[in-house]
Amino acid sequence: MENSKIVKVFRTLGDDTRFQIIRLLLGSDLCVGALSRILKISKPSVSQHLKILREAGLVKGGKRGYWTHYEVERKLLREATI
């Protein structure tokens, strides 16, 4: 993995809320509403953090019924930390 991609991953995870989101998603796939309740922050705030995580390639979302559940792109996370 190129250095600029690694730097982007670590900068993205430098935010405490985004780091917490990744830790939660490593345990199980969750939707915005569940993350909002667990973290005690608004749904729009969670959505904004997820957008940044998606842009960095750290999470992906998949539709399940009415909601989108998010999961960690484990391969990228593993590559960035090796």
C-alpha positions as CSV (number, residue, x, y, z in Angstrom):
1,M,0.0,0.0,0.0
2,E,1.3,3.4,-0.9
3,N,2.3,5.9,1.9
4,S,-0.4,8.5,1.0
5,K,-3.2,5.9,1.4
6,I,-1.7,4.8,4.8
7,V,-1.5,8.4,5.9
8,K,-5.2,9.0,4.9
9,V,-6.3,5.9,6.9
10,F,-4.5,7.1,10.0
11,R,-5.7,10.7,9.7
12,T,-9.2,9.4,9.3
13,L,-8.9,7.2,12.4
14,G,-7.3,10.1,14.4
15,D,-10.8,11.3,15.2
16,D,-12.0,9.7,18.4
17,T,-15.6,9.2,17.1
18,R,-14.5,7.6,13.9
19,F,-12.1,5.4,15.8
20,Q,-15.0,4.3,18.1
21,I,-17.2,3.6,15.0
22,I,-14.5,1.3,13.6
23,R,-14.2,-0.5,16.9
24,L,-18.0,-1.0,17.1
25,L,-18.2,-2.2,13.5
26,L,-15.4,-4.7,14.0
27,G,-17.7,-6.4,16.5
28,S,-20.8,-6.4,14.2
29,D,-22.4,-4.7,11.3
30,L,-24.5,-1.7,12.5
31,C,-26.9,0.9,11.0
32,V,-26.7,4.6,11.6
33,G,-29.5,4.5,14.2
34,A,-27.7,1.8,16.3
35,L,-24.4,3.7,16.1
36,S,-26.2,6.9,17.1
37,R,-27.8,5.3,20.2
38,I,-24.5,3.6,21.3
39,L,-22.3,6.7,20.8
40,K,-25.0,9.1,22.1
41,I,-24.6,11.4,19.1
42,S,-27.1,12.5,16.4
43,K,-27.8,10.4,13.3
44,P,-26.6,13.2,11.0
45,S,-23.3,13.3,12.9
46,V,-22.9,9.5,12.6
47,S,-23.7,9.8,8.8
48,Q,-21.0,12.5,8.4
49,H,-18.4,10.4,10.1
50,L,-19.4,7.3,8.0
51,K,-19.1,9.4,4.8
52,I,-15.5,10.2,5.8
53,L,-14.8,6.6,6.6
54,R,-16.3,5.5,3.3
55,E,-14.2,8.0,1.4
56,A,-11.1,6.6,3.1
57,G,-12.2,3.1,2.1
58,L,-12.5,1.9,5.7
59,V,-16.2,1.0,5.7
60,K,-18.8,-0.1,3.2
61,G,-22.6,-0.2,3.5
62,G,-25.1,-2.7,2.3
63,K,-28.9,-2.4,2.3
64,R,-30.9,-4.6,4.6
65,G,-34.6,-3.8,4.3
66,Y,-35.1,-0.1,5.0
67,W,-31.6,0.4,6.6
68,T,-28.0,0.4,5.4
69,H,-25.7,-1.6,7.6
70,Y,-22.0,-0.8,7.7
71,E,-19.0,-3.0,8.0
72,V,-15.3,-2.5,8.1
73,E,-13.1,-3.1,5.1
74,R,-10.9,-5.4,7.1
75,K,-8.4,-6.0,4.3
76,L,-7.6,-2.3,4.0
77,L,-7.3,-1.9,7.8
78,R,-5.0,-4.8,8.0
79,E,-2.8,-3.6,5.1
80,A,-2.5,-0.1,6.7
81,T,-1.4,-1.5,10.0
82,I,1.2,-4.1,8.8
